[in-house]
C-alpha cells in the first residue's frame, strides 16, 4: 500500500463476513489491517544474510558445510567434497555421520553431543579420515551452532582444514631431530671424553693448551645442544618417562646453585640462595626438576649484567624463583618466550646464547610433573622466572 508520505508499506488484511444474503453472498465485512513492514524487512534481511553466508561457504577455499542437528548436509562447498572424497552434488541430504570411515564418524558424533545439546558453544577436534577410495587425510574440524527458533531451524556450521601435509612435515622434522641427535651423541661423547683426558695429562707445549681448551668448550656446547634436542624430541613424541618421587626441593636448589657457580663466576655474576625452611617436600622427578632449576639459573646468568647478582628464592608454596637485573624481556618477545628455538635478539647476549630450547624443555617437564612455570619482568629493573612444583601429601612428607 502506498502511503501519503510516498513510501510503500506491507500490510496484512484479515477479513470476516458478518452478514450474508439469502444466496450466501457476503454483504457486510469486518476486517483489520496491520502494518507489517518491519517484519517483512526483517525477513528480507535474514534471507539476504542467509544468501550471503551460503555464498561465503560455497566460495571458501577451505572445506565448509552447513548441517542440520541430525548431521544432514544442507550446504557444502567444492573443497568439502574434495576433502571427504565424494563427487560434487552427491552429499546433499546425506548425513555426515554415515559417510565412509563410519567408526571415526560415530566417534566424532559422540564428541559433538555437547555442542548439539547446547552444553558448549564450539567444538574442535583433530581426526584422521579414510575416504571411500582408501586414502587417508588428517584434518582439524571446528563446529559452531547457529540457533534458530526451533530445533529444525538450528544449524551447525562446520569447517574442516586439511593438516595431512603439516603432520607429515612435523613427523619428518621429529625423525630428523631424533636421527641427527642420536648419530651425533655417540661420537661427541667420545670426543668430549678424549679432550677431557688430554686436559688431565698436564701442561701442553705452545698453543696446544689453548687450542685444547677451545675444543673442550665447544664439545661441551655441542653435547649440551644434542642433549637438548633429544629431550625436546622425546617430550614432543611423549617418549620421555618421569620417575616421580617425594624429594626435598631445598636440596635440589642447593645442588643446582653449587653446580652453576663456576659458570656464573665466569660472567662476573654473584649468586645467592634463600629458602624459608630447610625441608620443603615436593612430588617430582629429582633429575628433571634439577634440570629445570639449572636451566633457569643458566638463563639468568646469560642475561645478568657484569658484576650483577642473581637471587634465588624458595617459599612455602614450593615455588623456586630466580631473579636477575638485566635488560628484561621485551614486549614483543613475551608471548614467544617458552616456544622452542626462540631467543631474544640482543647483541649483548649473543656470545652466551644456547640452543633456544631450554625454556621450552623446562615448561614441558614442569607441566608433565603437574607443576607451573612463569615469569615477571620489568625492563632494565629485574626479571624473575619461577617454577612451582606440586607439594607432597602430608603422609608422603612424614614417610620421606
ABEGO torsion letter per residue (X at the ends): XBBAAGBBBBBBBBBBBABBBAAGBBABBBBBBBBAAAAAAAAAAAAAAAAAAAAAAAABABBBBBBBAAGBBABBBAAAAAAAGBBBGAABGBBAAABBGAAAAAAAAAAAAAAAAGABABBBBBBBBBBAAGBBBBBBBBBBBBBBABAAABBBBBBBBBAAAAAAAAAAAAAAAAAAAAAAAAAAAAAAAAAAAAAAAEBBBEAAAAAAAAAAAAAAAAAAAAAAAAAAAAAAAGABBBBBBBBBAAAAAAAAAAAAAAAAAAAGBBBBBBBABABBBBBBBAAAAAAAAAAAAAAAAAABBBGBBBBBBBBAAGBBBBBBABAEBBAAAAAAAABBGBBBBBAAAAAABBAGAAAAAAAAAAAAAGBBBBBBBBBGABBBBBBBBBBBBAAAAAAX
